[in-house]
Amino acid sequence: MTLRFAASAMILSALVSPVAEGSPATARAISTIDLSKPFATRSPWRFTATQGEDVEGLSGEEAPGPVSLCISNDNGQSCRPDADDILVPEDGKDAFSEPHVLGNVALVHPSDATTLLLVEIGSLSAVNGDRRVATQLFGYDRGRDVFTRVYAHVTRKNNNQEIRYIAKGVLRGSVISAEPTSDAPFGFWIIVNRSVASGVYKQVLRYRSATTYGDGNRLAVIDSEMPGIQRRLGLWRVGQPLPLPQSGCANPHMLHGALWC
């Protein structure tokens, strides 16, 4: 199994621009996107990510500085919604609550008529290399001239966890996550979220994987479970061509209910 931080989406190149008002003087812009054109907004909305100077990491080594995310229509004087708080657990802030890594920032299209802003972030790394990671999707409400968070999920990365946006195919627009189970036989909870009529993402599938932890399968968990995912959603049946992994395996085969390469 391979670890993945990135969702399957078009990565937008970071464009350097002036730091938004209210950001620390030492912060630098690492990504900025004019949202007014792709979303046909009523006011000049823009996404900006800034990053501060490097800091001492949890292991004592130099680590990336804090990342601040801002979706604003007033040149950064206010940021709406708050996109920085997603890493904070319900019981309060801890050492992994602050973003320090900016992953993919992309405009994605769940349908030909819909555009969403996808943002991935990560916390500082622990001594063992683990970190908290999050994927968020934001949509635009033209009637209220506001951006809202329509999907958010947080996980870690050291045990083959993954959050993946599906950019094309029969699951286009879906977000699939894989989380380790806490009891034997150790596998993964596979969760599929899809956009409903309101534009908000809702869970449509959750099941325990056929894939087991440490089984030797070099495919990512979500790739190995793709036949099972599609079968449960009525999108694939035995006898049809197997769903191909994202890359690197042109001739997969089924073994014990999972896709292998």
C-alpha positions, 0 to 999 in steps of 0.5 A: 500500500502506498501513502498519499497526501494529495487528492486526485485533482488539478493542482493550481500553481502557487502565484506569489502576491502581496500578503493580505492585510492583517497577516503577520509582517513576516508571512509570505503568500504561497498561494493565491487564487482569484475566485471571482471569475471561476465562481462568477461571484458578485464581489471580488472574492480571493483565496490566499494562503500565507506562511510564516517563518520556519519554526522549531518542530516537535522533534527539535528540528527546523519545521515549516512555519504556520500557514494561514488560509483566507477566503475574503472579499475585502482584501483580507480584512476578514476571512470567511469561513474560518478555514484554519480551525479544521485541525483543532480537535473537539477537546481543544487545541494541541500541538497538531492544531495549527496548519504548517503544510499546504497541500493541494489547492485546486478548483475541482468540478463535481459536475459540468455546472459546479465548481468547488475550491479544494484545499488540503493542509497538514500540521507539524510532524510528530517525532515518528513522522505522523501528522494531522491532515485535512481536506476541505471543499468550499462552494459559493452561494451566489444568493448570499454572496458567501463561500461555505464549507461543504465538506471537511475531513481530518485524519492522520497519515502514518497508517495508510490513511487517505482522503481522496477527491475523485475528479473523473469517472463514475465516482466523479465529485465523490470524496473517499476516505480510508481510516484504520479499524481499531480491532482485529482483523485490522483493516480500514473503514471506507467512507464515501461522501457525495454532494446532495441537492443542497451542495453539501456532502453527505455520507452515502457509504461506509463499510469495513474493507476487504483490504487488511493492514500489512497484507503486502498489497502495493496498491493504496487502500482506496485503489484496492477497494475500488471494486468493492466501493463501486459494487456497493454503489451499484456502479460495477459488478463481477464480470465487468472490466476491473476499475484501474488504479490511478497509475502503475498497474495496467493489469490488476486482479482480484484476491480475497475481495480486493484489487491487487497488482 
